[in-house]
Amino acid sequence: MSVRVSVLSGVYVGLQGNLTERVNASVLSVLLIIAVFIGVLYLLLWQTYVLWVEAAFIWVEMAFLTFEIILGIISIVTFARFSLVPI
């Protein structure tokens, strides 16, 4: 349950950071998604009993989270680069 709340808050903060092109909100979003990635990794590696189907879903979720982290870092770099340019 707490993983889902963290995902929703990370997506919401990332959406707000993306719409306003604020670096701080985007960094917070990436940090929340990294925390979610660690929680999902815990479910995969250290959970007592993991079904094959559950492991497959976790791998898919980790792939989406990795993609989201990569895109978040790209947006942070883009926002930081263009915020330094005087208008």
Chimera marker file (.cmm) of the C-alpha trace (Angstrom):
<marker_set name="trace">
<marker id="1" x="0.000" y="0.000" z="0.000" r="1" g="1" b="0" radius="0.5"/>
<marker id="2" x="2.758" y="2.461" z="0.881" r="1" g="1" b="0" radius="0.5"/>
<marker id="3" x="4.508" y="1.695" z="-2.418" r="1" g="1" b="0" radius="0.5"/>
<marker id="4" x="1.363" y="2.684" z="-4.323" r="1" g="1" b="0" radius="0.5"/>
<marker id="5" x="1.016" y="5.927" z="-2.347" r="1" g="1" b="0" radius="0.5"/>
<marker id="6" x="4.662" y="6.724" z="-3.098" r="1" g="1" b="0" radius="0.5"/>
<marker id="7" x="4.114" y="6.033" z="-6.804" r="1" g="1" b="0" radius="0.5"/>
<marker id="8" x="1.068" y="8.284" z="-6.930" r="1" g="1" b="0" radius="0.5"/>
<marker id="9" x="2.812" y="11.088" z="-5.063" r="1" g="1" b="0" radius="0.5"/>
<marker id="10" x="5.888" y="10.760" z="-7.282" r="1" g="1" b="0" radius="0.5"/>
<marker id="11" x="3.796" y="10.900" z="-10.430" r="1" g="1" b="0" radius="0.5"/>
<marker id="12" x="1.786" y="13.881" z="-9.145" r="1" g="1" b="0" radius="0.5"/>
<marker id="13" x="4.897" y="15.851" z="-8.134" r="1" g="1" b="0" radius="0.5"/>
<marker id="14" x="6.538" y="14.926" z="-11.446" r="1" g="1" b="0" radius="0.5"/>
<marker id="15" x="3.481" y="16.096" z="-13.360" r="1" g="1" b="0" radius="0.5"/>
<marker id="16" x="3.485" y="19.423" z="-11.540" r="1" g="1" b="0" radius="0.5"/>
<marker id="17" x="7.235" y="19.802" z="-12.058" r="1" g="1" b="0" radius="0.5"/>
<marker id="18" x="6.918" y="18.992" z="-15.729" r="1" g="1" b="0" radius="0.5"/>
<marker id="19" x="4.040" y="21.384" z="-16.343" r="1" g="1" b="0" radius="0.5"/>
<marker id="20" x="5.743" y="24.265" z="-14.559" r="1" g="1" b="0" radius="0.5"/>
<marker id="21" x="9.244" y="23.210" z="-15.715" r="1" g="1" b="0" radius="0.5"/>
<marker id="22" x="10.590" y="23.426" z="-12.171" r="1" g="1" b="0" radius="0.5"/>
<marker id="23" x="13.772" y="21.533" z="-11.431" r="1" g="1" b="0" radius="0.5"/>
<marker id="24" x="13.056" y="21.102" z="-7.701" r="1" g="1" b="0" radius="0.5"/>
<marker id="25" x="9.769" y="19.284" z="-8.245" r="1" g="1" b="0" radius="0.5"/>
<marker id="26" x="11.304" y="17.059" z="-10.911" r="1" g="1" b="0" radius="0.5"/>
<marker id="27" x="14.208" y="16.119" z="-8.617" r="1" g="1" b="0" radius="0.5"/>
<marker id="28" x="11.766" y="15.299" z="-5.806" r="1" g="1" b="0" radius="0.5"/>
<marker id="29" x="9.760" y="13.149" z="-8.214" r="1" g="1" b="0" radius="0.5"/>
<marker id="30" x="12.852" y="11.203" z="-9.311" r="1" g="1" b="0" radius="0.5"/>
<marker id="31" x="13.855" y="10.664" z="-5.668" r="1" g="1" b="0" radius="0.5"/>
<marker id="32" x="10.389" y="9.330" z="-4.839" r="1" g="1" b="0" radius="0.5"/>
<marker id="33" x="10.482" y="6.994" z="-7.830" r="1" g="1" b="0" radius="0.5"/>
<marker id="34" x="13.928" y="5.721" z="-6.756" r="1" g="1" b="0" radius="0.5"/>
<marker id="35" x="12.451" y="4.974" z="-3.310" r="1" g="1" b="0" radius="0.5"/>
<marker id="36" x="9.614" y="3.081" z="-5.004" r="1" g="1" b="0" radius="0.5"/>
<marker id="37" x="12.159" y="1.150" z="-7.089" r="1" g="1" b="0" radius="0.5"/>
<marker id="38" x="13.934" y="0.075" z="-3.891" r="1" g="1" b="0" radius="0.5"/>
<marker id="39" x="10.588" y="-1.019" z="-2.406" r="1" g="1" b="0" radius="0.5"/>
<marker id="40" x="9.753" y="-3.075" z="-5.480" r="1" g="1" b="0" radius="0.5"/>
<marker id="41" x="13.231" y="-4.586" z="-5.439" r="1" g="1" b="0" radius="0.5"/>
<marker id="42" x="12.603" y="-5.591" z="-1.820" r="1" g="1" b="0" radius="0.5"/>
<marker id="43" x="9.424" y="-7.369" z="-2.902" r="1" g="1" b="0" radius="0.5"/>
<marker id="44" x="11.347" y="-9.294" z="-5.533" r="1" g="1" b="0" radius="0.5"/>
<marker id="45" x="14.499" y="-10.231" z="-3.629" r="1" g="1" b="0" radius="0.5"/>
<marker id="46" x="13.682" y="-10.463" z="0.057" r="1" g="1" b="0" radius="0.5"/>
<marker id="47" x="10.042" y="-11.435" z="0.193" r="1" g="1" b="0" radius="0.5"/>
<marker id="48" x="9.563" y="-14.879" z="1.725" r="1" g="1" b="0" radius="0.5"/>
<marker id="49" x="7.521" y="-16.424" z="-1.060" r="1" g="1" b="0" radius="0.5"/>
<marker id="50" x="7.282" y="-14.977" z="-4.593" r="1" g="1" b="0" radius="0.5"/>
<marker id="51" x="5.112" y="-16.524" z="-7.283" r="1" g="1" b="0" radius="0.5"/>
<marker id="52" x="6.399" y="-16.697" z="-10.849" r="1" g="1" b="0" radius="0.5"/>
<marker id="53" x="3.611" y="-14.434" z="-12.094" r="1" g="1" b="0" radius="0.5"/>
<marker id="54" x="4.308" y="-11.924" z="-9.320" r="1" g="1" b="0" radius="0.5"/>
<marker id="55" x="7.985" y="-11.888" z="-10.254" r="1" g="1" b="0" radius="0.5"/>
<marker id="56" x="7.060" y="-11.206" z="-13.878" r="1" g="1" b="0" radius="0.5"/>
<marker id="57" x="4.841" y="-8.285" z="-12.859" r="1" g="1" b="0" radius="0.5"/>
<marker id="58" x="7.603" y="-6.920" z="-10.641" r="1" g="1" b="0" radius="0.5"/>
<marker id="59" x="10.105" y="-7.059" z="-13.511" r="1" g="1" b="0" radius="0.5"/>
<marker id="60" x="7.671" y="-5.183" z="-15.755" r="1" g="1" b="0" radius="0.5"/>
<marker id="61" x="7.107" y="-2.583" z="-13.033" r="1" g="1" b="0" radius="0.5"/>
<marker id="62" x="10.861" y="-2.195" z="-12.549" r="1" g="1" b="0" radius="0.5"/>
<marker id="63" x="11.256" y="-1.654" z="-16.300" r="1" g="1" b="0" radius="0.5"/>
<marker id="64" x="8.629" y="1.108" z="-16.246" r="1" g="1" b="0" radius="0.5"/>
<marker id="65" x="10.218" y="2.697" z="-13.170" r="1" g="1" b="0" radius="0.5"/>
<marker id="66" x="13.648" y="2.623" z="-14.814" r="1" g="1" b="0" radius="0.5"/>
<marker id="67" x="12.202" y="4.275" z="-17.907" r="1" g="1" b="0" radius="0.5"/>
<marker id="68" x="10.512" y="6.895" z="-15.724" r="1" g="1" b="0" radius="0.5"/>
<marker id="69" x="13.767" y="7.616" z="-13.869" r="1" g="1" b="0" radius="0.5"/>
<marker id="70" x="15.680" y="8.008" z="-17.138" r="1" g="1" b="0" radius="0.5"/>
<marker id="71" x="13.059" y="10.368" z="-18.576" r="1" g="1" b="0" radius="0.5"/>
<marker id="72" x="12.978" y="12.301" z="-15.305" r="1" g="1" b="0" radius="0.5"/>
<marker id="73" x="16.737" y="12.821" z="-15.388" r="1" g="1" b="0" radius="0.5"/>
<marker id="74" x="16.527" y="13.943" z="-19.026" r="1" g="1" b="0" radius="0.5"/>
<marker id="75" x="13.822" y="16.470" z="-18.123" r="1" g="1" b="0" radius="0.5"/>
<marker id="76" x="15.849" y="17.750" z="-15.149" r="1" g="1" b="0" radius="0.5"/>
<marker id="77" x="18.870" y="18.304" z="-17.376" r="1" g="1" b="0" radius="0.5"/>
<marker id="78" x="16.713" y="20.041" z="-19.996" r="1" g="1" b="0" radius="0.5"/>
<marker id="79" x="14.984" y="22.285" z="-17.452" r="1" g="1" b="0" radius="0.5"/>
<marker id="80" x="18.283" y="23.195" z="-15.767" r="1" g="1" b="0" radius="0.5"/>
<marker id="81" x="19.980" y="23.961" z="-19.075" r="1" g="1" b="0" radius="0.5"/>
<marker id="82" x="17.217" y="26.212" z="-20.380" r="1" g="1" b="0" radius="0.5"/>
<marker id="83" x="16.644" y="27.966" z="-17.048" r="1" g="1" b="0" radius="0.5"/>
<marker id="84" x="20.204" y="29.346" z="-17.226" r="1" g="1" b="0" radius="0.5"/>
<marker id="85" x="19.618" y="30.978" z="-20.615" r="1" g="1" b="0" radius="0.5"/>
<marker id="86" x="18.616" y="34.661" z="-20.230" r="1" g="1" b="0" radius="0.5"/>
<marker id="87" x="15.470" y="35.697" z="-22.051" r="1" g="1" b="0" radius="0.5"/>
<link id1="1" id2="2" r="1" g="1" b="0" radius="0.2"/>
<link id1="2" id2="3" r="1" g="1" b="0" radius="0.2"/>
<link id1="3" id2="4" r="1" g="1" b="0" radius="0.2"/>
<link id1="4" id2="5" r="1" g="1" b="0" radius="0.2"/>
<link id1="5" id2="6" r="1" g="1" b="0" radius="0.2"/>
<link id1="6" id2="7" r="1" g="1" b="0" radius="0.2"/>
<link id1="7" id2="8" r="1" g="1" b="0" radius="0.2"/>
<link id1="8" id2="9" r="1" g="1" b="0" radius="0.2"/>
<link id1="9" id2="10" r="1" g="1" b="0" radius="0.2"/>
<link id1="10" id2="11" r="1" g="1" b="0" radius="0.2"/>
<link id1="11" id2="12" r="1" g="1" b="0" radius="0.2"/>
<link id1="12" id2="13" r="1" g="1" b="0" radius="0.2"/>
<link id1="13" id2="14" r="1" g="1" b="0" radius="0.2"/>
<link id1="14" id2="15" r="1" g="1" b="0" radius="0.2"/>
<link id1="15" id2="16" r="1" g="1" b="0" radius="0.2"/>
<link id1="16" id2="17" r="1" g="1" b="0" radius="0.2"/>
<link id1="17" id2="18" r="1" g="1" b="0" radius="0.2"/>
<link id1="18" id2="19" r="1" g="1" b="0" radius="0.2"/>
<link id1="19" id2="20" r="1" g="1" b="0" radius="0.2"/>
<link id1="20" id2="21" r="1" g="1" b="0" radius="0.2"/>
<link id1="21" id2="22" r="1" g="1" b="0" radius="0.2"/>
<link id1="22" id2="23" r="1" g="1" b="0" radius="0.2"/>
<link id1="23" id2="24" r="1" g="1" b="0" radius="0.2"/>
<link id1="24" id2="25" r="1" g="1" b="0" radius="0.2"/>
<link id1="25" id2="26" r="1" g="1" b="0" radius="0.2"/>
<link id1="26" id2="27" r="1" g="1" b="0" radius="0.2"/>
<link id1="27" id2="28" r="1" g="1" b="0" radius="0.2"/>
<link id1="28" id2="29" r="1" g="1" b="0" radius="0.2"/>
<link id1="29" id2="30" r="1" g="1" b="0" radius="0.2"/>
<link id1="30" id2="31" r="1" g="1" b="0" radius="0.2"/>
<link id1="31" id2="32" r="1" g="1" b="0" radius="0.2"/>
<link id1="32" id2="33" r="1" g="1" b="0" radius="0.2"/>
<link id1="33" id2="34" r="1" g="1" b="0" radius="0.2"/>
<link id1="34" id2="35" r="1" g="1" b="0" radius="0.2"/>
<link id1="35" id2="36" r="1" g="1" b="0" radius="0.2"/>
<link id1="36" id2="37" r="1" g="1" b="0" radius="0.2"/>
<link id1="37" id2="38" r="1" g="1" b="0" radius="0.2"/>
<link id1="38" id2="39" r="1" g="1" b="0" radius="0.2"/>
<link id1="39" id2="40" r="1" g="1" b="0" radius="0.2"/>
<link id1="40" id2="41" r="1" g="1" b="0" radius="0.2"/>
<link id1="41" id2="42" r="1" g="1" b="0" radius="0.2"/>
<link id1="42" id2="43" r="1" g="1" b="0" radius="0.2"/>
<link id1="43" id2="44" r="1" g="1" b="0" radius="0.2"/>
<link id1="44" id2="45" r="1" g="1" b="0" radius="0.2"/>
<link id1="45" id2="46" r="1" g="1" b="0" radius="0.2"/>
<link id1="46" id2="47" r="1" g="1" b="0" radius="0.2"/>
<link id1="47" id2="48" r="1" g="1" b="0" radius="0.2"/>
<link id1="48" id2="49" r="1" g="1" b="0" radius="0.2"/>
<link id1="49" id2="50" r="1" g="1" b="0" radius="0.2"/>
<link id1="50" id2="51" r="1" g="1" b="0" radius="0.2"/>
<link id1="51" id2="52" r="1" g="1" b="0" radius="0.2"/>
<link id1="52" id2="53" r="1" g="1" b="0" radius="0.2"/>
<link id1="53" id2="54" r="1" g="1" b="0" radius="0.2"/>
<link id1="54" id2="55" r="1" g="1" b="0" radius="0.2"/>
<link id1="55" id2="56" r="1" g="1" b="0" radius="0.2"/>
<link id1="56" id2="57" r="1" g="1" b="0" radius="0.2"/>
<link id1="57" id2="58" r="1" g="1" b="0" radius="0.2"/>
<link id1="58" id2="59" r="1" g="1" b="0" radius="0.2"/>
<link id1="59" id2="60" r="1" g="1" b="0" radius="0.2"/>
<link id1="60" id2="61" r="1" g="1" b="0" radius="0.2"/>
<link id1="61" id2="62" r="1" g="1" b="0" radius="0.2"/>
<link id1="62" id2="63" r="1" g="1" b="0" radius="0.2"/>
<link id1="63" id2="64" r="1" g="1" b="0" radius="0.2"/>
<link id1="64" id2="65" r="1" g="1" b="0" radius="0.2"/>
<link id1="65" id2="66" r="1" g="1" b="0" radius="0.2"/>
<link id1="66" id2="67" r="1" g="1" b="0" radius="0.2"/>
<link id1="67" id2="68" r="1" g="1" b="0" radius="0.2"/>
<link id1="68" id2="69" r="1" g="1" b="0" radius="0.2"/>
<link id1="69" id2="70" r="1" g="1" b="0" radius="0.2"/>
<link id1="70" id2="71" r="1" g="1" b="0" radius="0.2"/>
<link id1="71" id2="72" r="1" g="1" b="0" radius="0.2"/>
<link id1="72" id2="73" r="1" g="1" b="0" radius="0.2"/>
<link id1="73" id2="74" r="1" g="1" b="0" radius="0.2"/>
<link id1="74" id2="75" r="1" g="1" b="0" radius="0.2"/>
<link id1="75" id2="76" r="1" g="1" b="0" radius="0.2"/>
<link id1="76" id2="77" r="1" g="1" b="0" radius="0.2"/>
<link id1="77" id2="78" r="1" g="1" b="0" radius="0.2"/>
<link id1="78" id2="79" r="1" g="1" b="0" radius="0.2"/>
<link id1="79" id2="80" r="1" g="1" b="0" radius="0.2"/>
<link id1="80" id2="81" r="1" g="1" b="0" radius="0.2"/>
<link id1="81" id2="82" r="1" g="1" b="0" radius="0.2"/>
<link id1="82" id2="83" r="1" g="1" b="0" radius="0.2"/>
<link id1="83" id2="84" r="1" g="1" b="0" radius="0.2"/>
<link id1="84" id2="85" r="1" g="1" b="0" radius="0.2"/>
<link id1="85" id2="86" r="1" g="1" b="0" radius="0.2"/>
<link id1="86" id2="87" r="1" g="1" b="0" radius="0.2"/>
</marker_set>
